[in-house]
Amino acid sequence: MDMSQTISVEGMTCEHCEQTVEEALKEVDGVTSATADRDSESATVEGTAESDDLVTVVEDAGYDAST
């Protein structure tokens, strides 16, 4: 069953940053949608992915992330 998770993402400064984070998250197995918001310094993800996997891909994309 899909669930919604929100992770903290620091370092996004523009729309391109949001797109980079969203694209990285969508590559994770089990993610059905992802939305990043630089103003709230967070990303909301729908799907069945593990939160640790989400944090890892965001960090690999160059941003600080945590659950």
PDB file of N, CA, C, O and CB in Angstrom:
ATOM      1  N   MET A   1       0.839  -1.186   0.000  1.00  0.00           N
ATOM      2  CA  MET A   1       0.000   0.000   0.000  1.00  0.00           C
ATOM      3  C   MET A   1       0.883   1.249   0.000  1.00  0.00           C
ATOM      4  O   MET A   1       1.841   1.339   0.768  1.00  0.00           O
ATOM      5  CB  MET A   1      -0.954  -0.002   1.221  1.00  0.00           C
ATOM      6  N   ASP A   2       0.559   2.196  -0.855  1.00  0.00           N
ATOM      7  CA  ASP A   2       1.319   3.453  -0.917  1.00  0.00           C
ATOM      8  C   ASP A   2       1.124   4.264   0.352  1.00  0.00           C
ATOM      9  O   ASP A   2       0.043   4.290   0.941  1.00  0.00           O
ATOM     10  CB  ASP A   2       0.898   4.283  -2.140  1.00  0.00           C
ATOM     11  N   MET A   3       2.198   4.925   0.756  1.00  0.00           N
ATOM     12  CA  MET A   3       2.093   5.836   1.885  1.00  0.00           C
ATOM     13  C   MET A   3       2.871   7.097   1.574  1.00  0.00           C
ATOM     14  O   MET A   3       3.715   7.120   0.679  1.00  0.00           O
ATOM     15  CB  MET A   3       2.608   5.179   3.186  1.00  0.00           C
ATOM     16  N   SER A   4       2.575   8.148   2.327  1.00  0.00           N
ATOM     17  CA  SER A   4       3.240   9.422   2.135  1.00  0.00           C
ATOM     18  C   SER A   4       4.322   9.587   3.196  1.00  0.00           C
ATOM     19  O   SER A   4       4.099   9.327   4.378  1.00  0.00           O
ATOM     20  CB  SER A   4       2.228  10.588   2.192  1.00  0.00           C
ATOM     21  N   GLN A   5       5.499  10.025   2.751  1.00  0.00           N
ATOM     22  CA  GLN A   5       6.607  10.304   3.653  1.00  0.00           C
ATOM     23  C   GLN A   5       7.130  11.698   3.341  1.00  0.00           C
ATOM     24  O   GLN A   5       7.159  12.121   2.185  1.00  0.00           O
ATOM     25  CB  GLN A   5       7.737   9.233   3.520  1.00  0.00           C
ATOM     26  N   THR A   6       7.537  12.393   4.371  1.00  0.00           N
ATOM     27  CA  THR A   6       8.166  13.692   4.182  1.00  0.00           C
ATOM     28  C   THR A   6       9.566  13.627   4.768  1.00  0.00           C
ATOM     29  O   THR A   6       9.757  13.205   5.909  1.00  0.00           O
ATOM     30  CB  THR A   6       7.329  14.834   4.843  1.00  0.00           C
ATOM     31  N   ILE A   7      10.543  14.050   3.973  1.00  0.00           N
ATOM     32  CA  ILE A   7      11.917  14.111   4.467  1.00  0.00           C
ATOM     33  C   ILE A   7      12.398  15.558   4.413  1.00  0.00           C
ATOM     34  O   ILE A   7      11.947  16.346   3.581  1.00  0.00           O
ATOM     35  CB  ILE A   7      12.855  13.180   3.636  1.00  0.00           C
ATOM     36  N   SER A   8      13.305  15.889   5.297  1.00  0.00           N
ATOM     37  CA  SER A   8      13.902  17.227   5.302  1.00  0.00           C
ATOM     38  C   SER A   8      15.021  17.268   4.275  1.00  0.00           C
ATOM     39  O   SER A   8      15.829  16.344   4.185  1.00  0.00           O
ATOM     40  CB  SER A   8      14.438  17.605   6.719  1.00  0.00           C
ATOM     41  N   VAL A   9      15.060  18.352   3.498  1.00  0.00           N
ATOM     42  CA  VAL A   9      16.100  18.524   2.485  1.00  0.00           C
ATOM     43  C   VAL A   9      16.646  19.941   2.604  1.00  0.00           C
ATOM     44  O   VAL A   9      15.916  20.913   2.412  1.00  0.00           O
ATOM     45  CB  VAL A   9      15.546  18.250   1.042  1.00  0.00           C
ATOM     46  N   GLU A  10      17.918  20.052   2.916  1.00  0.00           N
ATOM     47  CA  GLU A  10      18.551  21.357   3.028  1.00  0.00           C
ATOM     48  C   GLU A  10      19.453  21.596   1.822  1.00  0.00           C
ATOM     49  O   GLU A  10      20.086  20.672   1.309  1.00  0.00           O
ATOM     50  CB  GLU A  10      19.356  21.466   4.342  1.00  0.00           C
ATOM     51  N   GLY A  11      19.502  22.852   1.377  1.00  0.00           N
ATOM     52  CA  GLY A  11      20.402  23.216   0.301  1.00  0.00           C
ATOM     53  C   GLY A  11      19.728  23.553  -1.018  1.00  0.00           C
ATOM     54  O   GLY A  11      20.399  23.973  -1.960  1.00  0.00           O
ATOM     55  N   MET A  12      18.405  23.376  -1.108  1.00  0.00           N
ATOM     56  CA  MET A  12      17.701  23.740  -2.337  1.00  0.00           C
ATOM     57  C   MET A  12      17.530  25.255  -2.365  1.00  0.00           C
ATOM     58  O   MET A  12      16.996  25.842  -1.423  1.00  0.00           O
ATOM     59  CB  MET A  12      16.314  23.016  -2.437  1.00  0.00           C
ATOM     60  N   THR A  13      17.983  25.884  -3.444  1.00  0.00           N
ATOM     61  CA  THR A  13      17.903  27.339  -3.526  1.00  0.00           C
ATOM     62  C   THR A  13      17.073  27.845  -4.705  1.00  0.00           C
ATOM     63  O   THR A  13      16.798  29.041  -4.800  1.00  0.00           O
ATOM     64  CB  THR A  13      19.282  27.906  -3.614  1.00  0.00           C
ATOM     65  N   CYS A  14      16.674  26.943  -5.603  1.00  0.00           N
ATOM     66  CA  CYS A  14      15.959  27.382  -6.802  1.00  0.00           C
ATOM     67  C   CYS A  14      15.073  26.257  -7.327  1.00  0.00           C
ATOM     68  O   CYS A  14      15.077  25.143  -6.804  1.00  0.00           O
ATOM     69  CB  CYS A  14      16.952  27.838  -7.892  1.00  0.00           C
ATOM     70  N   GLU A  15      14.320  26.575  -8.366  1.00  0.00           N
ATOM     71  CA  GLU A  15      13.430  25.592  -8.983  1.00  0.00           C
ATOM     72  C   GLU A  15      14.211  24.410  -9.538  1.00  0.00           C
ATOM     73  O   GLU A  15      13.755  23.269  -9.460  1.00  0.00           O
ATOM     74  CB  GLU A  15      12.609  26.243 -10.094  1.00  0.00           C
ATOM     75  N   HIS A  16      15.371  24.677 -10.092  1.00  0.00           N
ATOM     76  CA  HIS A  16      16.203  23.602 -10.631  1.00  0.00           C
ATOM     77  C   HIS A  16      16.597  22.622  -9.521  1.00  0.00           C
ATOM     78  O   HIS A  16      16.620  21.411  -9.742  1.00  0.00           O
ATOM     79  CB  HIS A  16      17.464  24.183 -11.308  1.00  0.00           C
ATOM     80  N   CYS A  17      16.904  23.139  -8.337  1.00  0.00           N
ATOM     81  CA  CYS A  17      17.233  22.278  -7.194  1.00  0.00           C
ATOM     82  C   CYS A  17      16.050  21.369  -6.865  1.00  0.00           C
ATOM     83  O   CYS A  17      16.221  20.173  -6.633  1.00  0.00           O
ATOM     84  CB  CYS A  17      17.620  23.132  -5.954  1.00  0.00           C
ATOM     85  N   GLU A  18      14.862  21.944  -6.847  1.00  0.00           N
ATOM     86  CA  GLU A  18      13.668  21.141  -6.569  1.00  0.00           C
ATOM     87  C   GLU A  18      13.512  20.033  -7.599  1.00  0.00           C
ATOM     88  O   GLU A  18      13.216  18.891  -7.247  1.00  0.00           O
ATOM     89  CB  GLU A  18      12.412  22.026  -6.551  1.00  0.00           C
ATOM     90  N   GLN A  19      13.709  20.365  -8.871  1.00  0.00           N
ATOM     91  CA  GLN A  19      13.589  19.368  -9.935  1.00  0.00           C
ATOM     92  C   GLN A  19      14.631  18.269  -9.782  1.00  0.00           C
ATOM     93  O   GLN A  19      14.332  17.096 -10.004  1.00  0.00           O
ATOM     94  CB  GLN A  19      13.726  20.031 -11.304  1.00  0.00           C
ATOM     95  N   THR A  20      15.848  18.637  -9.407  1.00  0.00           N
ATOM     96  CA  THR A  20      16.916  17.661  -9.217  1.00  0.00           C
ATOM     97  C   THR A  20      16.552  16.676  -8.113  1.00  0.00           C
ATOM     98  O   THR A  20      16.729  15.468  -8.268  1.00  0.00           O
ATOM     99  CB  THR A  20      18.238  18.365  -8.887  1.00  0.00           C
ATOM    100  N   VAL A  21      16.045  17.194  -7.001  1.00  0.00           N
ATOM    101  CA  VAL A  21      15.649  16.343  -5.885  1.00  0.00           C
ATOM    102  C   VAL A  21      14.481  15.442  -6.287  1.00  0.00           C
ATOM    103  O   VAL A  21      14.487  14.249  -5.985  1.00  0.00           O
ATOM    104  CB  VAL A  21      15.270  17.199  -4.661  1.00  0.00           C
ATOM    105  N   GLU A  22      13.494  15.998  -6.959  1.00  0.00           N
ATOM    106  CA  GLU A  22      12.334  15.206  -7.391  1.00  0.00           C
ATOM    107  C   GLU A  22      12.751  14.087  -8.331  1.00  0.00           C
ATOM    108  O   GLU A  22      12.309  12.948  -8.178  1.00  0.00           O
ATOM    109  CB  GLU A  22      11.299  16.100  -8.078  1.00  0.00           C
ATOM    110  N   GLU A  23      13.603  14.406  -9.307  1.00  0.00           N
ATOM    111  CA  GLU A  23      14.045  13.392 -10.261  1.00  0.00           C
ATOM    112  C   GLU A  23      14.829  12.289  -9.566  1.00  0.00           C
ATOM    113  O   GLU A  23      14.669  11.114  -9.897  1.00  0.00           O
ATOM    114  CB  GLU A  23      14.896  14.028 -11.358  1.00  0.00           C
ATOM    115  N   ALA A  24      15.673  12.650  -8.609  1.00  0.00           N
ATOM    116  CA  ALA A  24      16.440  11.651  -7.873  1.00  0.00           C
ATOM    117  C   ALA A  24      15.502  10.729  -7.092  1.00  0.00           C
ATOM    118  O   ALA A  24      15.673   9.510  -7.097  1.00  0.00           O
ATOM    119  CB  ALA A  24      17.443  12.333  -6.918  1.00  0.00           C
ATOM    120  N   LEU A  25      14.522  11.314  -6.431  1.00  0.00           N
ATOM    121  CA  LEU A  25      13.592  10.510  -5.639  1.00  0.00           C
ATOM    122  C   LEU A  25      12.763   9.579  -6.509  1.00  0.00           C
ATOM    123  O   LEU A  25      12.479   8.449  -6.111  1.00  0.00           O
ATOM    124  CB  LEU A  25      12.676  11.410  -4.833  1.00  0.00           C
ATOM    125  N   LYS A  26      12.371  10.038  -7.687  1.00  0.00           N
ATOM    126  CA  LYS A  26      11.539   9.220  -8.576  1.00  0.00           C
ATOM    127  C   LYS A  26      12.287   8.010  -9.118  1.00  0.00           C
ATOM    128  O   LYS A  26      11.666   7.075  -9.622  1.00  0.00           O
ATOM    129  CB  LYS A  26      11.029  10.059  -9.730  1.00  0.00           C
ATOM    130  N   GLU A  27      13.617   8.017  -9.022  1.00  0.00           N
ATOM    131  CA  GLU A  27      14.422   6.880  -9.471  1.00  0.00           C
ATOM    132  C   GLU A  27      14.430   5.733  -8.457  1.00  0.00           C
ATOM    133  O   GLU A  27      14.833   4.617  -8.787  1.00  0.00           O
ATOM    134  CB  GLU A  27      15.847   7.332  -9.742  1.00  0.00           C
ATOM    135  N   VAL A  28      13.990   6.001  -7.234  1.00  0.00           N
ATOM    136  CA  VAL A  28      14.008   4.975  -6.182  1.00  0.00           C
ATOM    137  C   VAL A  28      12.863   3.992  -6.415  1.00  0.00           C
ATOM    138  O   VAL A  28      11.728   4.392  -6.670  1.00  0.00           O
ATOM    139  CB  VAL A  28      13.894   5.624  -4.764  1.00  0.00           C
ATOM    140  N   ASP A  29      13.179   2.698  -6.323  1.00  0.00           N
ATOM    141  CA  ASP A  29      12.142   1.673  -6.457  1.00  0.00           C
ATOM    142  C   ASP A  29      11.053   1.899  -5.425  1.00  0.00           C
ATOM    143  O   ASP A  29      11.332   2.099  -4.243  1.00  0.00           O
ATOM    144  CB  ASP A  29      12.740   0.260  -6.304  1.00  0.00           C
ATOM    145  N   GLY A  30       9.801   1.865  -5.886  1.00  0.00           N
ATOM    146  CA  GLY A  30       8.669   2.009  -4.983  1.00  0.00           C
ATOM    147  C   GLY A  30       8.101   3.411  -4.909  1.00  0.00           C
ATOM    148  O   GLY A  30       7.024   3.609  -4.347  1.00  0.00           O
ATOM    149  N   VAL A  31       8.806   4.399  -5.469  1.00  0.00           N
ATOM    150  CA  VAL A  31       8.303   5.779  -5.438  1.00  0.00           C
ATOM    151  C   VAL A  31       7.326   5.982  -6.591  1.00  0.00           C
ATOM    152  O   VAL A  31       7.657   5.721  -7.748  1.00  0.00           O
ATOM    153  CB  VAL A  31       9.476   6.810  -5.524  1.00  0.00           C
ATOM    154  N   THR A  32       6.123   6.447  -6.269  1.00  0.00           N
ATOM    155  CA  THR A  32       5.131   6.713  -7.315  1.00  0.00           C
ATOM    156  C   THR A  32       5.042   8.197  -7.650  1.00  0.00           C
ATOM    157  O   THR A  32       4.658   8.561  -8.761  1.00  0.00           O
ATOM    158  CB  THR A  32       3.764   6.202  -6.886  1.00  0.00           C
ATOM    159  N   SER A  33       5.401   9.068  -6.680  1.00  0.00           N
ATOM    160  CA  SER A  33       5.472  10.505  -6.959  1.00  0.00           C
ATOM    161  C   SER A  33       6.352  11.169  -5.908  1.00  0.00           C
ATOM    162  O   SER A  33       6.518  10.665  -4.798  1.00  0.00           O
ATOM    163  CB  SER A  33       4.048  11.148  -6.976  1.00  0.00           C
ATOM    164  N   ALA A  34       6.914  12.320  -6.291  1.00  0.00           N
ATOM    165  CA  ALA A  34       7.769  13.078  -5.373  1.00  0.00           C
ATOM    166  C   ALA A  34       7.624  14.561  -5.672  1.00  0.00           C
ATOM    167  O   ALA A  34       7.589  14.976  -6.830  1.00  0.00           O
ATOM    168  CB  ALA A  34       9.259  12.636  -5.493  1.00  0.00           C
ATOM    169  N   THR A  35       7.539  15.351  -4.611  1.00  0.00           N
ATOM    170  CA  THR A  35       7.437  16.803  -4.737  1.00  0.00           C
ATOM    171  C   THR A  35       8.392  17.439  -3.743  1.00  0.00           C
ATOM    172  O   THR A  35       8.312  17.178  -2.543  1.00  0.00           O
ATOM    173  CB  THR A  35       5.976  17.294  -4.500  1.00  0.00           C
ATOM    174  N   ALA A  36       9.292  18.272  -4.241  1.00  0.00           N
ATOM    175  CA  ALA A  36      10.240  18.986  -3.381  1.00  0.00           C
ATOM    176  C   ALA A  36       9.802  20.437  -3.241  1.00  0.00           C
ATOM    177  O   ALA A  36       9.255  21.019  -4.177  1.00  0.00           O
ATOM    178  CB  ALA A  36      11.683  18.903  -3.951  1.00  0.00           C
ATOM    179  N   ASP A  37      10.046  21.020  -2.065  1.00  0.00           N
ATOM    180  CA  ASP A  37       9.675  22.401  -1.792  1.00  0.00           C
ATOM    181  C   ASP A  37      10.823  23.088  -1.062  1.00  0.00           C
ATOM    182  O   ASP A  37      11.087  22.813   0.108  1.00  0.00           O
ATOM    183  CB  ASP A  37       8.366  22.473  -0.958  1.00  0.00           C
ATOM    184  N   ARG A  38      11.505  23.991  -1.775  1.00  0.00           N
ATOM    185  CA  ARG A  38      12.663  24.659  -1.173  1.00  0.00           C
ATOM    186  C   ARG A  38      12.269  25.576  -0.022  1.00  0.00           C
ATOM    187  O   ARG A  38      13.055  25.773   0.905  1.00  0.00           O
ATOM    188  CB  ARG A  38      13.407  25.457  -2.226  1.00  0.00           C
ATOM    189  N   ASP A  39      11.063  26.138  -0.067  1.00  0.00           N
ATOM    190  CA  ASP A  39      10.626  27.038   1.000  1.00  0.00           C
ATOM    191  C   ASP A  39      10.456  26.312   2.330  1.00  0.00           C
ATOM    192  O   ASP A  39      10.787  26.852   3.385  1.00  0.00           O
ATOM    193  CB  ASP A  39       9.320  27.709   0.613  1.00  0.00           C
ATOM    194  N   SER A  40       9.944  25.099   2.278  1.00  0.00           N
ATOM    195  CA  SER A  40       9.759  24.332   3.513  1.00  0.00           C
ATOM    196  C   SER A  40      10.944  23.406   3.790  1.00  0.00           C
ATOM    197  O   SER A  40      10.972  22.697   4.796  1.00  0.00           O
ATOM    198  CB  SER A  40       8.471  23.515   3.436  1.00  0.00           C
ATOM    199  N   GLU A  41      11.922  23.426   2.877  1.00  0.00           N
ATOM    200  CA  GLU A  41      13.107  22.566   2.988  1.00  0.00           C
ATOM    201  C   GLU A  41      12.704  21.114   3.206  1.00  0.00           C
ATOM    202  O   GLU A  41      13.191  20.447   4.119  1.00  0.00           O
ATOM    203  CB  GLU A  41      14.014  23.039   4.138  1.00  0.00           C
ATOM    204  N   SER A  42      11.791  20.633   2.337  1.00  0.00           N
ATOM    205  CA  SER A  42      11.323  19.262   2.479  1.00  0.00           C
ATOM    206  C   SER A  42      10.940  18.677   1.125  1.00  0.00           C
ATOM    207  O   SER A  42      10.809  19.383   0.125  1.00  0.00           O
ATOM    208  CB  SER A  42      10.135  19.200   3.438  1.00  0.00           C
ATOM    209  N   ALA A  43      10.766  17.367   1.134  1.00  0.00           N
ATOM    210  CA  ALA A  43      10.256  16.659  -0.030  1.00  0.00           C
ATOM    211  C   ALA A  43       9.217  15.660   0.454  1.00  0.00           C
ATOM    212  O   ALA A  43       9.419  14.974   1.456  1.00  0.00           O
ATOM    213  CB  ALA A  43      11.404  15.949  -0.822  1.00  0.00           C
ATOM    214  N   THR A  44       8.118  15.586  -0.257  1.00  0.00           N
ATOM    215  CA  THR A  44       7.054  14.642   0.071  1.00  0.00           C
ATOM    216  C   THR A  44       7.041  13.565  -1.000  1.00  0.00           C
ATOM    217  O   THR A  44       7.032  13.852  -2.197  1.00  0.00           O
ATOM    218  CB  THR A  44       5.662  15.355   0.175  1.00  0.00           C
ATOM    219  N   VAL A  45       7.040  12.320  -0.543  1.00  0.00           N
ATOM    220  CA  VAL A  45       7.147  11.189  -1.452  1.00  0.00           C
ATOM    221  C   VAL A  45       5.987  10.236  -1.210  1.00  0.00           C
ATOM    222  O   VAL A  45       5.655   9.918  -0.068  1.00  0.00           O
ATOM    223  CB  VAL A  45       8.500  10.462  -1.275  1.00  0.00           C
ATOM    224  N   GLU A  46       5.373   9.782  -2.306  1.00  0.00           N
ATOM    225  CA  GLU A  46       4.322   8.770  -2.234  1.00  0.00           C
ATOM    226  C   GLU A  46       4.911   7.459  -2.733  1.00  0.00           C
ATOM    227  O   GLU A  46       5.688   7.435  -3.687  1.00  0.00           O
ATOM    228  CB  GLU A  46       3.057   9.184  -3.072  1.00  0.00           C
ATOM    229  N   GLY A  47       4.532   6.377  -2.078  1.00  0.00           N
ATOM    230  CA  GLY A  47       4.987   5.076  -2.533  1.00  0.00           C
ATOM    231  C   GLY A  47       5.365   4.179  -1.376  1.00  0.00           C
ATOM    232  O   GLY A  47       4.969   4.403  -0.233  1.00  0.00           O
ATOM    233  N   THR A  48       6.142   3.157  -1.700  1.00  0.00           N
ATOM    234  CA  THR A  48       6.497   2.141  -0.709  1.00  0.00           C
ATOM    235  C   THR A  48       7.990   2.106  -0.421  1.00  0.00           C
ATOM    236  O   THR A  48       8.471   1.168   0.214  1.00  0.00           O
ATOM    237  CB  THR A  48       6.042   0.780  -1.178  1.00  0.00           C
ATOM    238  N   ALA A  49       8.726   3.104  -0.872  1.00  0.00           N
ATOM    239  CA  ALA A  49      10.184   3.120  -0.700  1.00  0.00           C
ATOM    240  C   ALA A  49      10.563   3.299   0.768  1.00  0.00           C
ATOM    241  O   ALA A  49       9.820   3.891   1.551  1.00  0.00           O
ATOM    242  CB  ALA A  49      10.812   4.242  -1.545  1.00  0.00           C
ATOM    243  N   GLU A  50      11.733   2.774   1.121  1.00  0.00           N
ATOM    244  CA  GLU A  50      12.274   2.936   2.473  1.00  0.00           C
ATOM    245  C   GLU A  50      12.822   4.351   2.628  1.00  0.00           C
ATOM    246  O   GLU A  50      13.442   4.883   1.708  1.00  0.00           O
ATOM    247  CB  GLU A  50      13.384   1.881   2.764  1.00  0.00           C
ATOM    248  N   SER A  51      12.595   4.954   3.781  1.00  0.00           N
ATOM    249  CA  SER A  51      13.048   6.323   4.006  1.00  0.00           C
ATOM    250  C   SER A  51      14.570   6.441   3.913  1.00  0.00           C
ATOM    251  O   SER A  51      15.079   7.464   3.455  1.00  0.00           O
ATOM    252  CB  SER A  51      12.574   6.812   5.368  1.00  0.00           C
ATOM    253  N   ASP A  52      15.298   5.413   4.338  1.00  0.00           N
ATOM    254  CA  ASP A  52      16.762   5.450   4.235  1.00  0.00           C
ATOM    255  C   ASP A  52      17.213   5.562   2.779  1.00  0.00           C
ATOM    256  O   ASP A  52      18.185   6.253   2.475  1.00  0.00           O
ATOM    257  CB  ASP A  52      17.375   4.196   4.878  1.00  0.00           C
ATOM    258  N   ASP A  53      16.500   4.877   1.882  1.00  0.00           N
ATOM    259  CA  ASP A  53      16.840   4.945   0.453  1.00  0.00           C
ATOM    260  C   ASP A  53      16.581   6.346  -0.091  1.00  0.00           C
ATOM    261  O   ASP A  53      17.342   6.836  -0.925  1.00  0.00           O
ATOM    262  CB  ASP A  53      16.028   3.903  -0.351  1.00  0.00           C
ATOM    263  N   LEU A  54      15.520   6.990   0.372  1.00  0.00           N
ATOM    264  CA  LEU A  54      15.190   8.344  -0.076  1.00  0.00           C
ATOM    265  C   LEU A  54      16.273   9.322   0.360  1.00  0.00           C
ATOM    266  O   LEU A  54      16.725  10.152  -0.429  1.00  0.00           O
ATOM    267  CB  LEU A  54      13.817   8.783   0.476  1.00  0.00           C
ATOM    268  N   VAL A  55      16.681   9.221   1.611  1.00  0.00           N
ATOM    269  CA  VAL A  55      17.733  10.101   2.137  1.00  0.00           C
ATOM    270  C   VAL A  55      19.018   9.903   1.344  1.00  0.00           C
ATOM    271  O   VAL A  55      19.685  10.875   0.990  1.00  0.00           O
ATOM    272  CB  VAL A  55      17.983   9.828   3.644  1.00  0.00           C
ATOM    273  N   THR A  56      19.368   8.655   1.063  1.00  0.00           N
ATOM    274  CA  THR A  56      20.612   8.354   0.341  1.00  0.00           C
ATOM    275  C   THR A  56      20.636   8.997  -1.039  1.00  0.00           C
ATOM    276  O   THR A  56      21.641   9.602  -1.412  1.00  0.00           O
ATOM    277  CB  THR A  56      20.792   6.844   0.207  1.00  0.00           C
ATOM    278  N   VAL A  57      19.551   8.881  -1.810  1.00  0.00           N
ATOM    279  CA  VAL A  57      19.580   9.437  -3.167  1.00  0.00           C
ATOM    280  C   VAL A  57      19.605  10.964  -3.159  1.00  0.00           C
ATOM    281  O   VAL A  57      20.207  11.580  -4.038  1.00  0.00           O
ATOM    282  CB  VAL A  57      18.373   8.947  -3.961  1.00  0.00           C
ATOM    283  N   VAL A  58      18.956  11.574  -2.173  1.00  0.00           N
ATOM    284  CA  VAL A  58      18.991  13.035  -2.083  1.00  0.00           C
ATOM    285  C   VAL A  58      20.402  13.500  -1.725  1.00  0.00           C
ATOM    286  O   VAL A  58      20.891  14.485  -2.277  1.00  0.00           O
ATOM    287  CB  VAL A  58      17.968  13.546  -1.033  1.00  0.00           C
ATOM    288  N   GLU A  59      21.050  12.798  -0.811  1.00  0.00           N
ATOM    289  CA  GLU A  59      22.420  13.139  -0.453  1.00  0.00           C
ATOM    290  C   GLU A  59      23.364  12.912  -1.646  1.00  0.00           C
ATOM    291  O   GLU A  59      24.276  13.706  -1.881  1.00  0.00           O
ATOM    292  CB  GLU A  59      22.878  12.304   0.765  1.00  0.00           C
ATOM    293  N   ASP A  60      23.139  11.829  -2.392  1.00  0.00           N
ATOM    294  CA  ASP A  60      23.948  11.577  -3.594  1.00  0.00           C
ATOM    295  C   ASP A  60      23.765  12.671  -4.631  1.00  0.00           C
ATOM    296  O   ASP A  60      24.664  12.923  -5.433  1.00  0.00           O
ATOM    297  CB  ASP A  60      23.588  10.225  -4.206  1.00  0.00           C
ATOM    298  N   ALA A  61      22.607  13.323  -4.622  1.00  0.00           N
ATOM    299  CA  ALA A  61      22.334  14.423  -5.557  1.00  0.00           C
ATOM    300  C   ALA A  61      22.956  15.739  -5.088  1.00  0.00           C
ATOM    301  O   ALA A  61      22.918  16.738  -5.805  1.00  0.00           O
ATOM    302  CB  ALA A  61      20.824  14.600  -5.735  1.00  0.00           C
ATOM    303  N   GLY A  62      23.535  15.735  -3.867  1.00  0.00           N
ATOM    304  CA  GLY A  62      24.247  16.914  -3.406  1.00  0.00           C
ATOM    305  C   GLY A  62      23.566  17.749  -2.345  1.00  0.00           C
ATOM    306  O   GLY A  62      23.977  18.880  -2.086  1.00  0.00           O
ATOM    307  N   TYR A  63      22.533  17.208  -1.731  1.00  0.00           N
ATOM    308  CA  TYR A  63      21.790  17.957  -0.716  1.00  0.00           C
ATOM    309  C   TYR A  63      21.850  17.218   0.618  1.00  0.00           C
ATOM    310  O   TYR A  63      22.070  16.008   0.652  1.00  0.00           O
ATOM    311  CB  TYR A  63      20.317  18.168  -1.154  1.00  0.00           C
ATOM    312  N   ASP A  64      21.657  17.943   1.707  1.00  0.00           N
ATOM    313  CA  ASP A  64      21.580  17.319   3.023  1.00  0.00           C
ATOM    314  C   ASP A  64      20.139  16.873   3.247  1.00  0.00           C
ATOM    315  O   ASP A  64      19.201  17.642   3.035  1.00  0.00           O
ATOM    316  CB  ASP A  64      22.055  18.300   4.154  1.00  0.00           C
ATOM    317  N   ALA A  65      19.974  15.629   3.677  1.00  0.00           N
ATOM    318  CA  ALA A  65      18.632  15.097   3.879  1.00  0.00           C
ATOM    319  C   ALA A  65      18.562  14.296   5.168  1.00  0.00           C
ATOM    320  O   ALA A  65      19.552  13.719   5.618  1.00  0.00           O
ATOM    321  CB  ALA A  65      18.211  14.228   2.693  1.00  0.00           C
ATOM    322  N   SER A  66      17.359  14.274   5.757  1.00  0.00           N
ATOM    323  CA  SER A  66      17.125  13.463   6.943  1.00  0.00           C
ATOM    324  C   SER A  66      15.632  13.162   7.055  1.00  0.00           C
ATOM    325  O   SER A  66      14.796  13.818   6.433  1.00  0.00           O
ATOM    326  CB  SER A  66      17.644  14.182   8.221  1.00  0.00           C
ATOM    327  N   THR A  67      15.325  12.151   7.866  1.00  0.00           N
ATOM    328  CA  THR A  67      13.911  11.785   8.051  1.00  0.00           C
ATOM    329  C   THR A  67      13.354  12.489   9.268  1.00  0.00           C
ATOM    330  O   THR A  67      12.181  12.316   9.598  1.00  0.00           O
ATOM    331  CB  THR A  67      13.745  10.255   8.197  1.00  0.00           C
TER     332      THR A  67
END
